[in-house]
């Protein structure tokens, strides 16, 4: 009889294997990761379900070899959802999270972070998310917070409702939920135009320079996630960093006091036990870009 622990109906293999070290010396094990994704599934699934994903896997923990896996592995069970997508290597199947069991299965594969596409399986060429990744070039949070708030304020001026979350790393994501009625080329072109306009507003603070050596101390406004086959860390995704920080939705009021990696897999569950997900019902705020494009054209 198996003595492996069961999480969401699945046996967890090598449950005591440490995947992520923590400051208290306890470490986050594979079982801890599986239990976290099971616990957060109800609130996380609306943000990840029905999206192709890339798996960031760490078989021996974050101190060992890691790799990104896009193609659905042949050993994945038949019940695991998948979708056929067009890639540079031809058509291939990619995994799709459908339920809590899916999230736990990924954790059991030492997939610490599932990176999701910005579209759904029913419309692979039509993004339903627009993402700005604010990436600081220096330590500290003052500049990246200012850059993030400027991005949200400009989008508001353009008539778009934007949401903010921590990345679990060094910066923040600003996301606009979209109606899936424009292709990736259109959405990325709009994102580039917004980013360039932001730079004209604060050239000493912001940059769209891809090369790190040319950014200086400025915050990079990254819009390259807004492309076919590109991904972003989803809400409540665990990052492969010491302490197991989590990409966490916050309110705009919290931006001034919540750091980019403030919440981890333990504290984010305490947060959710005390308040609802700030992004709950975000799809009801889906918007088109038509009027925003016109307003931006008048500004530039």
Secondary structure as UniProt FT lines:
FT   STRAND          6..7
FT   TURN            8..9
FT   STRAND          10..11
FT   TURN            13..16
FT   STRAND          18..20
FT   TURN            23..24
FT   STRAND          28..29
FT   HELIX           30..48
FT   TURN            49..50
FT   STRAND          52..57
FT   TURN            59..60
FT   TURN            62..63
FT   STRAND          67..69
FT   TURN            74..75
FT   TURN            78..79
FT   STRAND          82..87
FT   TURN            88..89
FT   STRAND          90..96
FT   HELIX           100..108
FT   TURN            109..110
FT   STRAND          111..117
FT   TURN            121..122
FT   TURN            124..125
FT   STRAND          129..135
FT   HELIX           142..157
FT   TURN            158..159
FT   STRAND          163..166
FT   STRAND          172..178
FT   HELIX           184..201
FT   TURN            203..205
FT   STRAND          206..207
FT   HELIX           212..214
FT   TURN            215..217
FT   STRAND          219..222
FT   TURN            224..225
FT   TURN            228..229
FT   STRAND          231..233
FT   TURN            235..236
FT   TURN            242..243
FT   STRAND          245..246
FT   STRAND          249..250
FT   HELIX           252..254
FT   TURN            255..257
FT   TURN            260..261
FT   TURN            265..266
FT   HELIX           267..274
FT   TURN            278..281
FT   HELIX           282..285
FT   HELIX           290..299
//
